[in-house]
Amino acid sequence: MAEIPPKPWPTGEAEQVEELVRRVLAPNPSPYTYTGTQTYVVGESHGPDCAVIDPGPADEAHIAAILRAVAGRKVAAIMCTHTHRDHSPAAAPLSERTGAPIAGCAPLVLSTDLPRSDESFDTTYAPDRVLEEGEAMRGTGWTLTAVATPGHTSNHLCFALEESGALFTGDHVMGWSTSVVVPPDGDMGAYMTSLEKLLAREDTVYHSAHGAAITRPRQLVRGMIGHRRQRENQILRLLGEEARAVGEFIPAMYKGLDERLVPAAQMSVTAHLIDLEKRGLVAREDEAGVEIWRGA
């Protein structure tokens, strides 16, 4: 996980990141969002229309910055990769102001008493159109095709910009950190399958919701798959020594971890354990109200 760079950050500014893409940073930095959520405006600078990807939090200053980046063009679609609250809440107010339809991922409301380590889900998200794998939204000079990538959340999509070879990866692959996979909706097995799916593609650059553009995408994805396999092996090795509760994995696996990120690490380990359990490699049992994991 990268260090958050010192301020100033380009919050509220429209940065041209490639010919058809401008990026606007929302004012919501945190240990889970890096410098904030990045909204993308896709379309020709002087064209008649554009799309907005991941409009971000329902923050008035950020919505105003998006509208400045739109620069008077018709917003043909407001597209969401998934419905964590740092990604989709601005969709509804932006739709009201522009008349644009909301398209992209399916709605998802997760009811759980489990501790949360990632942004909670946006219960207000109501898309006009849910995109399935391979379906596209189009405008003048741009085409955005849905690529289903469940794992970080069950409803996660990426969007491929066909004209440039770019892929908007939301939180599935980020430019600053690995993605947090939080059960019960987050699924490590599905996440790994989605990474393998991206590895087989030939996208030239990733624009993620957090962090810098990824200019060697397949190299990064290959490394991420290796990292997750290494975590699996760590868990199996530790269970080979003794049975453990989830919290007992963290000191051995995450040296010098920021205390604020311990809940995220625990949920990531839990996601790995659930996946390993599905594959018959580990088992769990209750000991005096504490869930204990053992090698199978």
Wavefront OBJ file of the C-alpha trace (Angstrom):
o trace
v 0.000 0.000 0.000
v 1.532 3.314 -1.092
v 2.076 6.319 1.137
v -0.463 9.079 0.567
v 1.503 11.863 -1.140
v 1.768 15.284 0.496
v -0.754 17.973 -0.409
v -1.670 19.825 -2.521
v -3.684 17.312 -4.537
v -5.528 18.348 -7.723
v -8.944 18.119 -6.027
v -11.720 19.578 -8.167
v -9.518 20.089 -11.218
v -10.195 18.510 -14.614
v -6.950 16.816 -15.696
v -6.583 15.594 -19.282
v -5.193 12.048 -18.958
v -5.631 11.006 -22.589
v -7.327 12.433 -25.661
v -10.831 11.279 -24.750
v -10.517 11.272 -20.955
v -10.512 13.905 -18.220
v -10.138 13.055 -14.525
v -11.660 14.921 -11.557
v -10.533 14.130 -7.998
v -13.178 14.179 -5.256
v -12.424 15.704 -1.813
v -12.719 12.416 0.114
v -9.195 11.240 1.017
v -8.843 8.409 3.550
v -6.718 5.326 4.262
v -9.131 3.442 1.967
v -9.531 6.000 -0.852
v -5.955 7.372 -1.081
v -6.180 11.022 -2.191
v -9.872 10.551 -3.042
v -12.187 9.019 -5.622
v -11.392 9.814 -9.247
v -14.315 10.563 -11.540
v -13.715 10.290 -15.295
v -15.369 12.302 -18.055
v -15.102 10.457 -21.382
v -15.680 12.082 -24.765
v -14.220 14.466 -27.313
v -13.281 17.786 -25.692
v -15.274 19.766 -28.257
v -17.765 17.036 -29.065
v -21.491 17.157 -28.380
v -21.643 14.508 -25.660
v -19.745 12.602 -23.000
v -20.077 9.965 -20.269
v -19.251 10.293 -16.571
v -17.717 7.249 -14.853
v -17.916 6.821 -11.056
v -19.415 10.219 -10.131
v -18.258 9.725 -6.544
v -19.681 11.058 -3.277
v -22.670 13.403 -3.239
v -20.465 16.384 -2.466
v -21.635 19.704 -3.904
v -18.139 20.948 -4.710
v -17.299 17.717 -6.509
v -20.530 17.725 -8.524
v -19.790 21.321 -9.548
v -16.287 20.251 -10.629
v -17.736 17.426 -12.744
v -20.119 19.854 -14.451
v -17.191 22.171 -15.220
v -15.324 19.219 -16.763
v -18.393 18.374 -18.847
v -18.084 21.907 -20.253
v -21.585 22.232 -21.672
v -21.684 18.873 -23.460
v -24.677 16.577 -23.148
v -24.055 13.856 -20.570
v -25.158 10.730 -22.414
v -24.619 8.390 -19.464
v -23.572 8.367 -15.817
v -21.806 5.034 -15.329
v -20.941 3.321 -12.033
v -18.449 0.488 -11.578
v -19.974 -0.517 -8.225
v -22.000 0.908 -5.371
v -19.658 1.646 -2.508
v -20.486 5.060 -1.102
v -17.341 6.713 -2.427
v -18.378 5.828 -6.008
v -22.085 6.145 -6.771
v -24.014 8.581 -4.501
v -23.413 11.566 -6.816
v -25.141 9.704 -9.657
v -28.664 10.746 -8.627
v -28.024 14.500 -8.134
v -25.889 14.608 -11.287
v -28.690 12.904 -13.226
v -31.193 15.433 -11.897
v -29.041 18.336 -13.108
v -28.126 16.915 -16.512
v -31.043 14.647 -17.412
v -28.579 11.828 -18.071
v -29.524 8.181 -17.471
v -27.645 6.178 -14.844
v -26.140 2.997 -16.282
v -23.663 0.329 -15.297
v -23.574 -2.007 -12.337
v -26.633 -3.582 -10.746
v -27.951 -2.153 -7.471
v -26.849 -3.911 -4.329
v -27.893 -3.445 -0.721
v -25.963 -5.575 1.728
v -27.446 -6.216 5.151
v -24.797 -7.508 7.532
v -23.698 -7.217 11.115
v -20.129 -8.006 10.189
v -17.569 -5.268 10.867
v -16.950 -3.119 7.822
v -13.460 -2.091 6.737
v -14.334 -0.623 3.343
v -16.817 2.051 2.349
v -20.378 0.928 3.009
v -22.847 0.367 0.206
v -24.919 3.122 -1.392
v -28.558 2.235 -0.796
v -29.806 5.172 -2.938
v -28.343 3.872 -6.215
v -31.102 3.291 -8.788
v -29.815 2.690 -12.342
v -31.933 3.291 -15.414
v -30.025 0.535 -17.183
v -27.970 -2.361 -15.829
v -25.183 -3.385 -18.189
v -24.325 -7.024 -18.692
v -20.998 -8.386 -19.936
v -20.247 -6.995 -23.411
v -23.037 -4.404 -23.446
v -22.001 -0.859 -24.299
v -22.900 2.804 -23.982
v -21.970 4.931 -27.000
v -21.556 8.554 -27.929
v -19.761 10.688 -30.491
v -16.309 9.147 -30.879
v -16.503 6.934 -27.799
v -17.723 3.462 -26.850
v -17.673 2.087 -23.288
v -18.146 -1.670 -23.006
v -18.944 -3.438 -19.734
v -16.492 -6.057 -18.453
v -17.897 -8.009 -15.504
v -15.314 -8.238 -12.693
v -16.985 -9.485 -9.498
v -14.877 -9.988 -6.395
v -14.302 -6.653 -4.662
v -18.101 -6.535 -4.770
v -20.480 -8.929 -6.480
v -21.770 -6.170 -8.789
v -18.400 -4.749 -9.894
v -17.910 -3.796 -13.549
v -14.987 -2.360 -15.471
v -15.543 -0.276 -18.612
v -13.395 -0.631 -21.739
v -12.909 2.475 -23.901
v -12.789 0.782 -27.299
v -11.305 3.748 -29.174
v -8.130 3.976 -27.059
v -7.624 0.579 -25.418
v -8.078 2.023 -21.914
v -9.930 0.175 -19.157
v -11.650 1.957 -16.269
v -11.076 -0.470 -13.409
v -12.921 1.110 -10.474
v -11.627 -0.628 -7.350
v -10.873 -3.979 -8.986
v -7.317 -2.942 -9.893
v -6.048 0.315 -8.416
v -3.022 2.483 -9.000
v -1.960 2.645 -5.348
v -3.000 -0.500 -3.471
v -4.485 -3.948 -3.753
v -8.264 -4.104 -3.570
v -10.002 -4.906 -0.286
v -12.254 -7.973 -0.518
v -14.828 -7.888 2.269
v -17.151 -10.863 2.880
v -19.966 -11.654 2.688
v -20.441 -9.787 -0.598
v -16.756 -9.629 -1.461
v -15.546 -12.997 -2.754
v -11.863 -13.888 -3.048
v -12.453 -16.742 -5.495
v -14.455 -14.480 -7.801
v -11.831 -11.748 -7.411
v -9.027 -14.063 -8.512
v -11.083 -15.262 -11.490
v -11.677 -11.642 -12.490
v -7.953 -10.896 -12.274
v -7.247 -13.851 -14.561
v -9.874 -12.476 -16.941
v -8.088 -9.109 -17.127
v -4.730 -10.817 -17.591
v -6.090 -12.432 -20.764
v -7.150 -9.062 -22.185
v -4.967 -6.620 -24.136
v -5.902 -3.278 -22.570
v -3.127 -0.718 -22.909
v -3.731 1.379 -19.768
v -5.907 1.196 -16.655
v -7.603 4.245 -15.170
v -8.588 3.290 -11.640
v -10.793 5.069 -9.118
v -7.831 5.692 -6.817
v -4.214 6.403 -7.742
v -2.198 6.998 -10.880
v -2.845 5.532 -14.313
v -1.460 2.009 -14.708
v 0.665 1.932 -17.848
v 1.807 -1.702 -17.600
v -1.511 -3.311 -16.726
v -0.765 -6.969 -17.419
v 2.475 -6.788 -15.453
v 0.594 -5.337 -12.473
v -2.217 -7.902 -12.679
v 0.278 -10.743 -12.875
v 1.958 -9.369 -9.753
v -1.389 -9.031 -7.961
v -2.244 -12.663 -8.672
v 1.150 -13.699 -7.337
v 0.654 -11.556 -4.227
v -2.705 -13.178 -3.455
v -1.246 -16.660 -3.952
v 1.556 -15.712 -1.574
v -1.047 -14.689 1.031
v -2.778 -18.043 0.594
v 0.504 -19.852 1.168
v 1.193 -17.753 4.274
v -2.201 -18.710 5.715
v -1.700 -22.405 5.002
v 1.808 -22.315 6.491
v 0.566 -20.606 9.665
v -2.279 -23.109 10.009
v 0.291 -25.855 9.603
v 1.880 -24.558 12.811
v -1.328 -24.208 14.844
v -5.031 -23.368 14.646
v -5.747 -19.659 14.817
v -8.451 -17.030 15.098
v -8.477 -14.458 12.289
v -6.865 -11.748 14.406
v -3.902 -13.990 15.151
v -2.858 -14.044 11.480
v -2.334 -10.289 11.244
v 0.939 -9.764 13.217
v 2.599 -12.584 11.279
v 1.340 -11.538 7.841
v 1.302 -7.720 7.956
v 4.456 -6.378 9.551
v 4.246 -2.721 10.631
v 0.645 -2.330 9.494
v -1.063 1.009 10.197
v -3.524 0.312 13.032
v -6.293 1.970 11.020
v -5.918 -0.763 8.390
v -6.076 -3.750 10.751
v -9.834 -4.268 10.147
v -9.210 -4.327 6.382
v -6.416 -6.874 6.825
v -8.655 -9.066 8.986
v -11.414 -9.025 6.369
v -8.911 -9.826 3.613
v -7.630 -12.814 5.582
v -11.226 -13.888 6.227
v -11.944 -13.708 2.482
v -8.931 -15.925 1.790
v -9.982 -18.372 4.506
v -13.529 -18.647 3.132
v -12.141 -19.316 -0.345
v -9.718 -21.928 1.004
v -12.598 -23.522 2.917
v -14.652 -23.783 -0.292
v -11.691 -25.563 -1.868
v -11.446 -28.022 1.032
v -8.068 -26.787 2.279
v -9.110 -25.335 5.657
v -11.936 -25.806 8.151
v -13.394 -23.804 11.016
v -15.032 -24.508 14.313
v -16.411 -22.593 17.258
v -14.429 -22.581 20.492
v -16.238 -20.751 23.297
v -17.794 -18.327 20.854
v -14.568 -17.696 18.921
v -14.193 -18.865 15.322
v -11.010 -20.923 15.032
v -9.480 -21.951 11.705
v -7.498 -25.136 11.141
v -5.850 -26.868 8.215
v -8.164 -29.464 6.691
l 1 2 3 4 5 6 7 8 9 10 11 12 13 14 15 16 17 18 19 20 21 22 23 24 25 26 27 28 29 30 31 32 33 34 35 36 37 38 39 40 41 42 43 44 45 46 47 48 49 50 51 52 53 54 55 56 57 58 59 60 61 62 63 64 65 66 67 68 69 70 71 72 73 74 75 76 77 78 79 80 81 82 83 84 85 86 87 88 89 90 91 92 93 94 95 96 97 98 99 100 101 102 103 104 105 106 107 108 109 110 111 112 113 114 115 116 117 118 119 120 121 122 123 124 125 126 127 128 129 130 131 132 133 134 135 136 137 138 139 140 141 142 143 144 145 146 147 148 149 150 151 152 153 154 155 156 157 158 159 160 161 162 163 164 165 166 167 168 169 170 171 172 173 174 175 176 177 178 179 180 181 182 183 184 185 186 187 188 189 190 191 192 193 194 195 196 197 198 199 200 201 202 203 204 205 206 207 208 209 210 211 212 213 214 215 216 217 218 219 220 221 222 223 224 225 226 227 228 229 230 231 232 233 234 235 236 237 238 239 240 241 242 243 244 245 246 247 248 249 250 251 252 253 254 255 256 257 258 259 260 261 262 263 264 265 266 267 268 269 270 271 272 273 274 275 276 277 278 279 280 281 282 283 284 285 286 287 288 289 290 291 292 293 294 295 296
